[in-house]
Amino acid sequence: MIRLALISDIPQIMQLVKEVVPVMRASGNLQWDDTYPNPQVFEQDINEIQLWVAAIDNEIAGVTAITTEQYPEYAQAGMDINEEAIVTHRLAVSPRYQGRGIAASLMQQAEVLALERGIPLLRVDTNSQNTATQRLFPKMGYEFKGEITLQFRPGLKFVCFEKRLPTQK
C-alpha cells in the first residue's frame, strides 16, 4: 500500500535507513551515512506533504520524497531547471523487501502525482554507484541525461534521468 507518510512513521523510516545504509556502503554507494537522511529531513518532507511510504502488513518497506525541488546542479546534465518537474528524492527500500517491485511502485506514485498536477516532466538522480536504480529507471521509461556533482554531497557523483509523460489534450 502506497500512502503519505505520517510523523508517527519516522521511527520505522529511520529503521529502514539504518538497514539500507550498510548495504549501500558495501556496494560503494556512499550517498547516505549516519547524518543524512535524518529524522529532521523526513519530518520536513512530511510537513510539506511530499513523503510517501510503501507499507506491507503495517511495516514500512519503502520510502521516497516526491517533490518539485530540482537541484541547480541538474543544469550540469543539460536539464532546464526552470521547467517544472516532479522530482523523486530519498528513494529507499528495506533489504528485507527488495525484489518485490516496491521501488517501482513508489516511482509510479510520482507519475500519478505528475498527472494529477498536470506536470508532464519527471526527474530523478541517484549516486553513480547505485546500479540497482540505474537499471530500474530506464525500465520505467526514464532517459539518462548525464552525470553531475552536488554541492551538498561533496566528492560524490550522481546520474540524472528524466521522463516526459504524454501531455493531455
C-alpha positions in Angstrom: 0.0 0.0 0.0 1.4 3.4 -1.0 0.4 6.3 1.2 1.5 9.6 2.5 3.9 9.3 5.5 2.9 10.4 9.0 5.1 11.8 11.7 4.5 8.6 13.6 6.2 6.7 10.8 9.6 8.4 11.4 10.9 5.7 13.8 10.2 3.0 11.2 11.6 5.1 8.4 14.8 5.6 10.3 15.0 1.9 11.0 14.7 1.4 7.2 17.5 3.9 6.7 19.6 2.0 9.3 19.1 -1.2 7.3 19.8 0.4 3.9 23.0 2.4 4.7 25.3 -0.6 5.3 24.1 -2.3 2.1 24.6 0.9 0.1 28.1 1.4 1.6 29.1 -2.2 0.9 28.4 -1.7 -2.8 30.5 1.5 -2.8 27.5 3.9 -2.7 28.4 6.5 -0.1 25.3 8.7 -0.8 23.8 8.1 2.7 25.5 7.9 6.0 24.9 8.4 9.8 23.9 12.1 9.3 21.8 12.0 6.1 19.0 11.4 5.7 18.0 12.2 9.3 14.6 12.5 11.1 14.5 16.2 10.5 14.7 15.8 6.8 11.8 13.3 6.8 9.8 15.5 9.2 10.2 18.4 6.8 9.1 16.1 3.9 6.0 15.1 5.9 5.2 18.7 6.8 5.4 19.6 3.2 3.1 16.6 2.3 5.7 15.1 0.0 6.9 11.9 1.8 5.4 8.6 0.7 5.8 5.2 2.1 5.1 1.7 0.9 3.6 -0.3 3.8 3.3 -4.1 4.0 1.5 -5.5 6.9 1.8 -2.2 8.8 5.5 -2.2 8.3 7.3 0.5 6.3 9.0 -1.4 3.4 10.0 1.6 1.3 10.1 5.4 1.3 10.5 8.3 -1.1 10.0 12.1 -1.2 8.1 13.2 -4.3 8.8 16.9 -4.7 9.2 19.7 -7.3 12.6 20.5 -5.8 15.3 20.5 -8.5 19.0 21.0 -7.6 20.7 23.8 -9.5 23.3 21.2 -10.5 20.8 19.5 -12.8 21.9 22.1 -15.3 25.3 20.3 -15.5 23.4 17.5 -17.2 21.8 19.9 -19.7 18.4 19.9 -17.9 16.4 23.2 -17.8 15.8 23.6 -14.1 13.3 26.4 -14.8 10.9 23.8 -16.4 8.6 22.5 -13.6 9.1 18.8 -12.9 8.1 16.2 -10.3 11.3 15.0 -8.7 11.9 11.8 -6.8 14.3 12.1 -3.9 15.4 9.8 -1.0 14.1 6.5 -2.6 14.9 3.5 -0.4 13.5 0.0 0.1 14.3 -2.2 3.1 16.7 -5.0 2.2 14.0 -7.3 3.7 11.6 -6.3 1.0 13.8 -5.8 -2.1 12.8 -7.6 -5.3 9.1 -7.1 -4.7 8.6 -4.1 -7.0 8.4 -1.6 -4.2 10.8 0.9 -5.7 8.8 0.7 -9.0 5.5 1.3 -7.1 7.0 4.4 -5.4 8.2 5.7 -8.7 4.8 5.0 -10.2 3.3 7.2 -7.4 5.5 10.1 -8.8 3.8 9.6 -12.2 0.3 9.6 -10.5 1.1 12.9 -8.9 2.6 14.4 -12.1 -0.6 13.5 -14.0 -2.8 14.9 -11.1 -0.9 18.2 -11.1 -0.6 18.5 -14.9 3.2 18.4 -14.8 4.4 16.1 -17.7 8.1 16.0 -16.7 9.6 13.7 -14.1 13.2 13.7 -12.9 15.3 11.6 -10.6 19.0 11.4 -9.7 21.0 8.6 -8.0 24.5 8.0 -6.8 26.8 6.9 -9.7 27.5 3.7 -7.6 23.8 2.8 -7.3 23.5 0.2 -10.1 20.1 -1.1 -8.9 18.3 2.2 -9.5 20.3 2.8 -12.7 18.8 -0.4 -14.0 15.3 0.4 -12.7 14.8 3.9 -14.1 15.3 3.1 -17.8 12.9 0.1 -17.3 10.3 2.7 -16.2 10.8 4.9 -19.3 13.3 7.3 -17.8 16.1 8.5 -20.1 19.7 9.0 -18.9 20.6 12.7 -19.0 24.1 12.9 -17.6 26.3 12.9 -14.6 26.5 15.7 -12.0 28.1 16.6 -8.7 26.1 18.1 -5.8 27.5 20.9 -3.7 25.9 19.5 -0.5 27.3 16.0 -1.1 31.0 16.8 -2.0 33.1 14.1 -3.5 30.2 12.1 -4.9 28.9 11.8 -8.4 25.3 11.4 -9.4 23.5 10.4 -12.6 20.3 12.1 -13.7 17.3 10.7 -15.5 14.1 12.2 -16.8 10.8 11.0 -18.3 8.3 13.0 -20.3 4.7 11.9 -20.0 2.3 12.4 -22.9 0.5 15.7 -22.5 -3.2 15.6 -22.0 -5.3 17.4 -24.7 
